[in-house]
Amino acid sequence: MTHLRPLLVVGIGNVLLRDEGVGVHVVERLDRLARRRPDVLPPECTLVDGGTLGLDLLPMIEDARAVVLVDAVNLRGAPGDVRVLHGPDLHATLANRVSPHQVGVGDLLAAARLRGTLPADVALVGIQPAEIEIGLELTAAVEAAVARAADVACETAWELHRAAGGADGAGRPLASRAPVRGDAAALGAPG
């Protein structure tokens, strides 16, 4: 049996700075969902609390077949807006830094690209923060967006899995699997 390289869903952020830690909150929600329903995420999908690790995540990124990053990002939108970004849009958005750790995310992707180890499929589920200041609680608008962002991250993980020709855990083509969409369609996520 061939080992399938993991598909990573990485929550990024500092939970001590309110909305800046939303990516970690989203991955924690996905972890709770996956414990109740293991089929909610693709096979060999690994959830990672990336916190503010930055370049320390490089070995995991290099070993992945695809990566979904979840982070507070300046989308130039309303607090709680959720968007999926790929390719040039992802890299351009990371230039609109919300906090110092985004230098680490940009550097992480650049380092993997320079080493020739950046997976072909990388997506960013960005959530527009309202406040980046000392505190443990998310603002109301961003807290309300966590469930929607988790749905979008889950659907994005399945899209990357399908792009790699994957099947669900029972070996059926994904077209026969009921999609996990939540509000993804309303947000304009592909699928």
Biotite code that builds the C-alpha atoms (Angstrom):
import biotite.structure as struc

atoms = struc.array([
    struc.Atom([0.000, 0.000, 0.000], chain_id="A", res_id=1, res_name="MET", atom_name="CA", element="C"),
    struc.Atom([1.418, 3.381, -1.021], chain_id="A", res_id=2, res_name="THR", atom_name="CA", element="C"),
    struc.Atom([1.553, 6.106, 1.610], chain_id="A", res_id=3, res_name="HIS", atom_name="CA", element="C"),
    struc.Atom([-0.477, 9.113, 0.519], chain_id="A", res_id=4, res_name="LEU", atom_name="CA", element="C"),
    struc.Atom([1.273, 12.380, 1.334], chain_id="A", res_id=5, res_name="ARG", atom_name="CA", element="C"),
    struc.Atom([-0.873, 14.447, 3.695], chain_id="A", res_id=6, res_name="PRO", atom_name="CA", element="C"),
    struc.Atom([-3.139, 17.264, 2.705], chain_id="A", res_id=7, res_name="LEU", atom_name="CA", element="C"),
    struc.Atom([-2.553, 19.940, 5.353], chain_id="A", res_id=8, res_name="LEU", atom_name="CA", element="C"),
    struc.Atom([-5.074, 22.391, 6.759], chain_id="A", res_id=9, res_name="VAL", atom_name="CA", element="C"),
    struc.Atom([-2.995, 24.850, 8.781], chain_id="A", res_id=10, res_name="VAL", atom_name="CA", element="C"),
    struc.Atom([-4.490, 27.432, 11.140], chain_id="A", res_id=11, res_name="GLY", atom_name="CA", element="C"),
    struc.Atom([-2.187, 30.420, 11.480], chain_id="A", res_id=12, res_name="ILE", atom_name="CA", element="C"),
    struc.Atom([-2.311, 33.191, 14.067], chain_id="A", res_id=13, res_name="GLY", atom_name="CA", element="C"),
    struc.Atom([-1.621, 34.461, 17.544], chain_id="A", res_id=14, res_name="ASN", atom_name="CA", element="C"),
    struc.Atom([-4.564, 33.672, 19.837], chain_id="A", res_id=15, res_name="VAL", atom_name="CA", element="C"),
    struc.Atom([-3.327, 36.317, 22.312], chain_id="A", res_id=16, res_name="LEU", atom_name="CA", element="C"),
    struc.Atom([-4.184, 39.094, 19.818], chain_id="A", res_id=17, res_name="LEU", atom_name="CA", element="C"),
    struc.Atom([-7.967, 38.676, 19.433], chain_id="A", res_id=18, res_name="ARG", atom_name="CA", element="C"),
    struc.Atom([-8.940, 38.311, 15.746], chain_id="A", res_id=19, res_name="ASP", atom_name="CA", element="C"),
    struc.Atom([-5.348, 37.676, 14.718], chain_id="A", res_id=20, res_name="GLU", atom_name="CA", element="C"),
    struc.Atom([-5.766, 34.113, 16.049], chain_id="A", res_id=21, res_name="GLY", atom_name="CA", element="C"),
    struc.Atom([-8.884, 33.260, 14.019], chain_id="A", res_id=22, res_name="VAL", atom_name="CA", element="C"),
    struc.Atom([-7.058, 30.692, 11.865], chain_id="A", res_id=23, res_name="GLY", atom_name="CA", element="C"),
    struc.Atom([-6.276, 28.617, 14.953], chain_id="A", res_id=24, res_name="VAL", atom_name="CA", element="C"),
    struc.Atom([-9.923, 28.863, 16.108], chain_id="A", res_id=25, res_name="HIS", atom_name="CA", element="C"),
    struc.Atom([-11.113, 27.626, 12.693], chain_id="A", res_id=26, res_name="VAL", atom_name="CA", element="C"),
    struc.Atom([-8.790, 24.601, 12.773], chain_id="A", res_id=27, res_name="VAL", atom_name="CA", element="C"),
    struc.Atom([-9.904, 23.817, 16.336], chain_id="A", res_id=28, res_name="GLU", atom_name="CA", element="C"),
    struc.Atom([-13.530, 23.823, 15.110], chain_id="A", res_id=29, res_name="ARG", atom_name="CA", element="C"),
    struc.Atom([-12.587, 21.510, 12.216], chain_id="A", res_id=30, res_name="LEU", atom_name="CA", element="C"),
    struc.Atom([-10.881, 19.178, 14.682], chain_id="A", res_id=31, res_name="ASP", atom_name="CA", element="C"),
    struc.Atom([-14.053, 18.967, 16.807], chain_id="A", res_id=32, res_name="ARG", atom_name="CA", element="C"),
    struc.Atom([-16.155, 18.300, 13.675], chain_id="A", res_id=33, res_name="LEU", atom_name="CA", element="C"),
    struc.Atom([-13.745, 15.621, 12.415], chain_id="A", res_id=34, res_name="ALA", atom_name="CA", element="C"),
    struc.Atom([-13.813, 13.815, 15.764], chain_id="A", res_id=35, res_name="ARG", atom_name="CA", element="C"),
    struc.Atom([-17.608, 13.474, 15.454], chain_id="A", res_id=36, res_name="ARG", atom_name="CA", element="C"),
    struc.Atom([-17.631, 12.803, 11.690], chain_id="A", res_id=37, res_name="ARG", atom_name="CA", element="C"),
    struc.Atom([-14.309, 11.451, 10.416], chain_id="A", res_id=38, res_name="PRO", atom_name="CA", element="C"),
    struc.Atom([-15.525, 11.672, 6.791], chain_id="A", res_id=39, res_name="ASP", atom_name="CA", element="C"),
    struc.Atom([-15.927, 15.476, 6.985], chain_id="A", res_id=40, res_name="VAL", atom_name="CA", element="C"),
    struc.Atom([-12.336, 15.873, 5.724], chain_id="A", res_id=41, res_name="LEU", atom_name="CA", element="C"),
    struc.Atom([-10.510, 14.040, 2.919], chain_id="A", res_id=42, res_name="PRO", atom_name="CA", element="C"),
    struc.Atom([-8.452, 10.926, 3.679], chain_id="A", res_id=43, res_name="PRO", atom_name="CA", element="C"),
    struc.Atom([-4.942, 11.652, 4.912], chain_id="A", res_id=44, res_name="GLU", atom_name="CA", element="C"),
    struc.Atom([-5.924, 15.220, 5.823], chain_id="A", res_id=45, res_name="CYS", atom_name="CA", element="C"),
    struc.Atom([-3.907, 16.599, 8.734], chain_id="A", res_id=46, res_name="THR", atom_name="CA", element="C"),
    struc.Atom([-5.066, 19.556, 10.816], chain_id="A", res_id=47, res_name="LEU", atom_name="CA", element="C"),
    struc.Atom([-2.237, 21.715, 12.168], chain_id="A", res_id=48, res_name="VAL", atom_name="CA", element="C"),
    struc.Atom([-2.291, 24.484, 14.761], chain_id="A", res_id=49, res_name="ASP", atom_name="CA", element="C"),
    struc.Atom([0.468, 26.504, 13.116], chain_id="A", res_id=50, res_name="GLY", atom_name="CA", element="C"),
    struc.Atom([0.175, 29.402, 15.558], chain_id="A", res_id=51, res_name="GLY", atom_name="CA", element="C"),
    struc.Atom([3.031, 31.776, 14.778], chain_id="A", res_id=52, res_name="THR", atom_name="CA", element="C"),
    struc.Atom([5.574, 29.111, 13.763], chain_id="A", res_id=53, res_name="LEU", atom_name="CA", element="C"),
    struc.Atom([6.324, 30.602, 10.324], chain_id="A", res_id=54, res_name="GLY", atom_name="CA", element="C"),
    struc.Atom([9.400, 28.914, 8.816], chain_id="A", res_id=55, res_name="LEU", atom_name="CA", element="C"),
    struc.Atom([9.248, 26.127, 11.400], chain_id="A", res_id=56, res_name="ASP", atom_name="CA", element="C"),
    struc.Atom([6.319, 24.771, 9.353], chain_id="A", res_id=57, res_name="LEU", atom_name="CA", element="C"),
    struc.Atom([8.561, 24.281, 6.282], chain_id="A", res_id=58, res_name="LEU", atom_name="CA", element="C"),
    struc.Atom([9.194, 20.519, 6.780], chain_id="A", res_id=59, res_name="PRO", atom_name="CA", element="C"),
    struc.Atom([5.436, 19.853, 6.988], chain_id="A", res_id=60, res_name="MET", atom_name="CA", element="C"),
    struc.Atom([4.733, 22.002, 3.911], chain_id="A", res_id=61, res_name="ILE", atom_name="CA", element="C"),
    struc.Atom([7.472, 20.219, 1.964], chain_id="A", res_id=62, res_name="GLU", atom_name="CA", element="C"),
    struc.Atom([5.968, 16.818, 2.799], chain_id="A", res_id=63, res_name="ASP", atom_name="CA", element="C"),
    struc.Atom([2.392, 17.801, 1.871], chain_id="A", res_id=64, res_name="ALA", atom_name="CA", element="C"),
    struc.Atom([0.587, 17.059, -1.391], chain_id="A", res_id=65, res_name="ARG", atom_name="CA", element="C"),
    struc.Atom([-1.554, 20.210, -0.924], chain_id="A", res_id=66, res_name="ALA", atom_name="CA", element="C"),
    struc.Atom([-1.985, 22.947, 1.689], chain_id="A", res_id=67, res_name="VAL", atom_name="CA", element="C"),
    struc.Atom([-4.934, 24.998, 2.912], chain_id="A", res_id=68, res_name="VAL", atom_name="CA", element="C"),
    struc.Atom([-3.822, 27.910, 5.095], chain_id="A", res_id=69, res_name="LEU", atom_name="CA", element="C"),
    struc.Atom([-6.433, 29.589, 7.324], chain_id="A", res_id=70, res_name="VAL", atom_name="CA", element="C"),
    struc.Atom([-5.537, 33.047, 8.587], chain_id="A", res_id=71, res_name="ASP", atom_name="CA", element="C"),
    struc.Atom([-6.626, 36.552, 9.469], chain_id="A", res_id=72, res_name="ALA", atom_name="CA", element="C"),
    struc.Atom([-5.918, 38.566, 6.335], chain_id="A", res_id=73, res_name="VAL", atom_name="CA", element="C"),
    struc.Atom([-6.484, 42.121, 5.195], chain_id="A", res_id=74, res_name="ASN", atom_name="CA", element="C"),
    struc.Atom([-9.056, 41.421, 2.497], chain_id="A", res_id=75, res_name="LEU", atom_name="CA", element="C"),
    struc.Atom([-10.034, 45.099, 2.424], chain_id="A", res_id=76, res_name="ARG", atom_name="CA", element="C"),
    struc.Atom([-13.549, 44.001, 3.350], chain_id="A", res_id=77, res_name="GLY", atom_name="CA", element="C"),
    struc.Atom([-15.933, 44.015, 6.269], chain_id="A", res_id=78, res_name="ALA", atom_name="CA", element="C"),
    struc.Atom([-14.923, 42.267, 9.511], chain_id="A", res_id=79, res_name="PRO", atom_name="CA", element="C"),
    struc.Atom([-15.767, 38.580, 9.222], chain_id="A", res_id=80, res_name="GLY", atom_name="CA", element="C"),
    struc.Atom([-15.581, 38.432, 5.408], chain_id="A", res_id=81, res_name="ASP", atom_name="CA", element="C"),
    struc.Atom([-14.237, 35.051, 4.256], chain_id="A", res_id=82, res_name="VAL", atom_name="CA", element="C"),
    struc.Atom([-12.509, 34.460, 0.912], chain_id="A", res_id=83, res_name="ARG", atom_name="CA", element="C"),
    struc.Atom([-10.492, 31.689, -0.684], chain_id="A", res_id=84, res_name="VAL", atom_name="CA", element="C"),
    struc.Atom([-7.356, 32.822, -2.481], chain_id="A", res_id=85, res_name="LEU", atom_name="CA", element="C"),
    struc.Atom([-5.090, 30.868, -4.833], chain_id="A", res_id=86, res_name="HIS", atom_name="CA", element="C"),
    struc.Atom([-1.964, 31.614, -6.862], chain_id="A", res_id=87, res_name="GLY", atom_name="CA", element="C"),
    struc.Atom([-1.197, 35.268, -7.588], chain_id="A", res_id=88, res_name="PRO", atom_name="CA", element="C"),
    struc.Atom([-4.193, 36.459, -5.519], chain_id="A", res_id=89, res_name="ASP", atom_name="CA", element="C"),
    struc.Atom([-2.812, 34.617, -2.485], chain_id="A", res_id=90, res_name="LEU", atom_name="CA", element="C"),
    struc.Atom([0.654, 36.146, -2.825], chain_id="A", res_id=91, res_name="HIS", atom_name="CA", element="C"),
    struc.Atom([-0.678, 39.650, -3.499], chain_id="A", res_id=92, res_name="ALA", atom_name="CA", element="C"),
    struc.Atom([-2.951, 39.464, -0.450], chain_id="A", res_id=93, res_name="THR", atom_name="CA", element="C"),
    struc.Atom([-0.106, 38.376, 1.820], chain_id="A", res_id=94, res_name="LEU", atom_name="CA", element="C"),
    struc.Atom([1.576, 41.670, 0.902], chain_id="A", res_id=95, res_name="ALA", atom_name="CA", element="C"),
    struc.Atom([-1.320, 43.433, 2.720], chain_id="A", res_id=96, res_name="ASN", atom_name="CA", element="C"),
    struc.Atom([-0.046, 42.374, 6.127], chain_id="A", res_id=97, res_name="ARG", atom_name="CA", element="C"),
    struc.Atom([-2.355, 42.334, 9.126], chain_id="A", res_id=98, res_name="VAL", atom_name="CA", element="C"),
    struc.Atom([0.325, 41.367, 11.636], chain_id="A", res_id=99, res_name="SER", atom_name="CA", element="C"),
    struc.Atom([4.007, 40.455, 11.910], chain_id="A", res_id=100, res_name="PRO", atom_name="CA", element="C"),
    struc.Atom([3.403, 36.694, 11.552], chain_id="A", res_id=101, res_name="HIS", atom_name="CA", element="C"),
    struc.Atom([2.265, 37.161, 7.952], chain_id="A", res_id=102, res_name="GLN", atom_name="CA", element="C"),
    struc.Atom([5.865, 37.924, 7.083], chain_id="A", res_id=103, res_name="VAL", atom_name="CA", element="C"),
    struc.Atom([6.461, 34.353, 8.265], chain_id="A", res_id=104, res_name="GLY", atom_name="CA", element="C"),
    struc.Atom([3.661, 32.927, 6.080], chain_id="A", res_id=105, res_name="VAL", atom_name="CA", element="C"),
    struc.Atom([4.945, 34.766, 3.010], chain_id="A", res_id=106, res_name="GLY", atom_name="CA", element="C"),
    struc.Atom([8.486, 33.689, 3.832], chain_id="A", res_id=107, res_name="ASP", atom_name="CA", element="C"),
    struc.Atom([7.307, 30.112, 4.364], chain_id="A", res_id=108, res_name="LEU", atom_name="CA", element="C"),
    struc.Atom([5.729, 29.943, 0.915], chain_id="A", res_id=109, res_name="LEU", atom_name="CA", element="C"),
    struc.Atom([8.699, 31.707, -0.700], chain_id="A", res_id=110, res_name="ALA", atom_name="CA", element="C"),
    struc.Atom([11.189, 29.345, 0.974], chain_id="A", res_id=111, res_name="ALA", atom_name="CA", element="C"),
    struc.Atom([9.283, 26.271, -0.189], chain_id="A", res_id=112, res_name="ALA", atom_name="CA", element="C"),
    struc.Atom([9.061, 27.715, -3.714], chain_id="A", res_id=113, res_name="ARG", atom_name="CA", element="C"),
    struc.Atom([12.821, 28.472, -3.777], chain_id="A", res_id=114, res_name="LEU", atom_name="CA", element="C"),
    struc.Atom([13.596, 24.943, -2.623], chain_id="A", res_id=115, res_name="ARG", atom_name="CA", element="C"),
    struc.Atom([11.283, 23.528, -5.281], chain_id="A", res_id=116, res_name="GLY", atom_name="CA", element="C"),
    struc.Atom([9.135, 21.882, -2.601], chain_id="A", res_id=117, res_name="THR", atom_name="CA", element="C"),
    struc.Atom([6.029, 24.094, -2.583], chain_id="A", res_id=118, res_name="LEU", atom_name="CA", element="C"),
    struc.Atom([3.032, 21.865, -3.328], chain_id="A", res_id=119, res_name="PRO", atom_name="CA", element="C"),
    struc.Atom([1.294, 22.673, -6.608], chain_id="A", res_id=120, res_name="ALA", atom_name="CA", element="C"),
    struc.Atom([-1.988, 23.237, -4.778], chain_id="A", res_id=121, res_name="ASP", atom_name="CA", element="C"),
    struc.Atom([-1.938, 25.920, -2.070], chain_id="A", res_id=122, res_name="VAL", atom_name="CA", element="C"),
    struc.Atom([-4.992, 27.894, -0.987], chain_id="A", res_id=123, res_name="ALA", atom_name="CA", element="C"),
    struc.Atom([-5.571, 30.526, 1.669], chain_id="A", res_id=124, res_name="LEU", atom_name="CA", element="C"),
    struc.Atom([-8.880, 30.851, 3.476], chain_id="A", res_id=125, res_name="VAL", atom_name="CA", element="C"),
    struc.Atom([-8.667, 34.451, 4.633], chain_id="A", res_id=126, res_name="GLY", atom_name="CA", element="C"),
    struc.Atom([-10.872, 36.019, 7.291], chain_id="A", res_id=127, res_name="ILE", atom_name="CA", element="C"),
    struc.Atom([-11.030, 39.815, 7.595], chain_id="A", res_id=128, res_name="GLN", atom_name="CA", element="C"),
    struc.Atom([-10.240, 40.773, 11.226], chain_id="A", res_id=129, res_name="PRO", atom_name="CA", element="C"),
    struc.Atom([-11.916, 43.624, 13.092], chain_id="A", res_id=130, res_name="ALA", atom_name="CA", element="C"),
    struc.Atom([-9.366, 44.106, 15.906], chain_id="A", res_id=131, res_name="GLU", atom_name="CA", element="C"),
    struc.Atom([-5.765, 43.054, 16.390], chain_id="A", res_id=132, res_name="ILE", atom_name="CA", element="C"),
    struc.Atom([-5.003, 43.891, 20.020], chain_id="A", res_id=133, res_name="GLU", atom_name="CA", element="C"),
    struc.Atom([-4.214, 42.059, 23.231], chain_id="A", res_id=134, res_name="ILE", atom_name="CA", element="C"),
    struc.Atom([-7.102, 39.836, 24.252], chain_id="A", res_id=135, res_name="GLY", atom_name="CA", element="C"),
    struc.Atom([-8.235, 36.235, 24.080], chain_id="A", res_id=136, res_name="LEU", atom_name="CA", element="C"),
    struc.Atom([-11.731, 36.637, 22.625], chain_id="A", res_id=137, res_name="GLU", atom_name="CA", element="C"),
    struc.Atom([-12.570, 37.094, 18.982], chain_id="A", res_id=138, res_name="LEU", atom_name="CA", element="C"),
    struc.Atom([-14.723, 40.100, 18.088], chain_id="A", res_id=139, res_name="THR", atom_name="CA", element="C"),
    struc.Atom([-18.403, 39.315, 17.460], chain_id="A", res_id=140, res_name="ALA", atom_name="CA", element="C"),
    struc.Atom([-18.137, 39.624, 13.658], chain_id="A", res_id=141, res_name="ALA", atom_name="CA", element="C"),
    struc.Atom([-15.111, 37.329, 13.455], chain_id="A", res_id=142, res_name="VAL", atom_name="CA", element="C"),
    struc.Atom([-16.536, 34.839, 15.970], chain_id="A", res_id=143, res_name="GLU", atom_name="CA", element="C"),
    struc.Atom([-19.645, 34.621, 13.779], chain_id="A", res_id=144, res_name="ALA", atom_name="CA", element="C"),
    struc.Atom([-17.422, 33.878, 10.762], chain_id="A", res_id=145, res_name="ALA", atom_name="CA", element="C"),
    struc.Atom([-15.597, 30.890, 12.329], chain_id="A", res_id=146, res_name="VAL", atom_name="CA", element="C"),
    struc.Atom([-18.242, 28.298, 11.345], chain_id="A", res_id=147, res_name="ALA", atom_name="CA", element="C"),
    struc.Atom([-18.465, 29.692, 7.804], chain_id="A", res_id=148, res_name="ARG", atom_name="CA", element="C"),
    struc.Atom([-14.657, 29.738, 7.478], chain_id="A", res_id=149, res_name="ALA", atom_name="CA", element="C"),
    struc.Atom([-14.484, 26.127, 8.727], chain_id="A", res_id=150, res_name="ALA", atom_name="CA", element="C"),
    struc.Atom([-17.027, 25.095, 6.066], chain_id="A", res_id=151, res_name="ASP", atom_name="CA", element="C"),
    struc.Atom([-15.031, 26.924, 3.390], chain_id="A", res_id=152, res_name="VAL", atom_name="CA", element="C"),
    struc.Atom([-11.731, 25.386, 4.566], chain_id="A", res_id=153, res_name="ALA", atom_name="CA", element="C"),
    struc.Atom([-13.311, 21.922, 4.525], chain_id="A", res_id=154, res_name="CYS", atom_name="CA", element="C"),
    struc.Atom([-14.713, 22.382, 1.008], chain_id="A", res_id=155, res_name="GLU", atom_name="CA", element="C"),
    struc.Atom([-11.370, 23.783, -0.171], chain_id="A", res_id=156, res_name="THR", atom_name="CA", element="C"),
    struc.Atom([-9.582, 20.716, 1.244], chain_id="A", res_id=157, res_name="ALA", atom_name="CA", element="C"),
    struc.Atom([-11.979, 18.454, -0.672], chain_id="A", res_id=158, res_name="TRP", atom_name="CA", element="C"),
    struc.Atom([-11.434, 20.493, -3.868], chain_id="A", res_id=159, res_name="GLU", atom_name="CA", element="C"),
    struc.Atom([-7.659, 20.108, -3.569], chain_id="A", res_id=160, res_name="LEU", atom_name="CA", element="C"),
    struc.Atom([-8.122, 16.404, -2.864], chain_id="A", res_id=161, res_name="HIS", atom_name="CA", element="C"),
    struc.Atom([-10.316, 16.014, -5.971], chain_id="A", res_id=162, res_name="ARG", atom_name="CA", element="C"),
    struc.Atom([-7.787, 17.983, -8.046], chain_id="A", res_id=163, res_name="ALA", atom_name="CA", element="C"),
    struc.Atom([-5.223, 15.330, -7.110], chain_id="A", res_id=164, res_name="ALA", atom_name="CA", element="C"),
    struc.Atom([-7.592, 12.593, -8.346], chain_id="A", res_id=165, res_name="GLY", atom_name="CA", element="C"),
    struc.Atom([-8.594, 11.468, -4.852], chain_id="A", res_id=166, res_name="GLY", atom_name="CA", element="C"),
    struc.Atom([-11.568, 9.383, -3.839], chain_id="A", res_id=167, res_name="ALA", atom_name="CA", element="C"),
    struc.Atom([-13.418, 9.377, -0.545], chain_id="A", res_id=168, res_name="ASP", atom_name="CA", element="C"),
    struc.Atom([-12.605, 6.924, 2.217], chain_id="A", res_id=169, res_name="GLY", atom_name="CA", element="C"),
    struc.Atom([-14.848, 4.244, 0.664], chain_id="A", res_id=170, res_name="ALA", atom_name="CA", element="C"),
    struc.Atom([-13.067, 4.436, -2.688], chain_id="A", res_id=171, res_name="GLY", atom_name="CA", element="C"),
    struc.Atom([-16.032, 6.029, -4.502], chain_id="A", res_id=172, res_name="ARG", atom_name="CA", element="C"),
    struc.Atom([-15.481, 8.943, -6.859], chain_id="A", res_id=173, res_name="PRO", atom_name="CA", element="C"),
    struc.Atom([-16.062, 12.211, -5.032], chain_id="A", res_id=174, res_name="LEU", atom_name="CA", element="C"),
    struc.Atom([-18.887, 13.130, -7.404], chain_id="A", res_id=175, res_name="ALA", atom_name="CA", element="C"),
    struc.Atom([-21.027, 10.635, -5.463], chain_id="A", res_id=176, res_name="SER", atom_name="CA", element="C"),
    struc.Atom([-20.198, 12.228, -2.102], chain_id="A", res_id=177, res_name="ARG", atom_name="CA", element="C"),
    struc.Atom([-22.527, 14.855, -0.682], chain_id="A", res_id=178, res_name="ALA", atom_name="CA", element="C"),
    struc.Atom([-20.510, 18.089, -0.571], chain_id="A", res_id=179, res_name="PRO", atom_name="CA", element="C"),
    struc.Atom([-19.693, 19.785, 2.703], chain_id="A", res_id=180, res_name="VAL", atom_name="CA", element="C"),
    struc.Atom([-20.636, 23.293, 1.680], chain_id="A", res_id=181, res_name="ARG", atom_name="CA", element="C"),
    struc.Atom([-22.122, 25.305, 4.494], chain_id="A", res_id=182, res_name="GLY", atom_name="CA", element="C"),
    struc.Atom([-21.963, 28.883, 3.277], chain_id="A", res_id=183, res_name="ASP", atom_name="CA", element="C"),
    struc.Atom([-19.174, 28.219, 0.754], chain_id="A", res_id=184, res_name="ALA", atom_name="CA", element="C"),
    struc.Atom([-21.435, 28.789, -2.263], chain_id="A", res_id=185, res_name="ALA", atom_name="CA", element="C"),
    struc.Atom([-22.665, 32.101, -0.877], chain_id="A", res_id=186, res_name="ALA", atom_name="CA", element="C"),
    struc.Atom([-19.048, 33.197, -0.452], chain_id="A", res_id=187, res_name="LEU", atom_name="CA", element="C"),
    struc.Atom([-18.195, 32.475, -4.061], chain_id="A", res_id=188, res_name="GLY", atom_name="CA", element="C"),
    struc.Atom([-15.956, 29.514, -3.259], chain_id="A", res_id=189, res_name="ALA", atom_name="CA", element="C"),
    struc.Atom([-15.471, 27.225, -6.248], chain_id="A", res_id=190, res_name="PRO", atom_name="CA", element="C"),
    struc.Atom([-17.185, 23.900, -6.128], chain_id="A", res_id=191, res_name="GLY", atom_name="CA", element="C"),
])
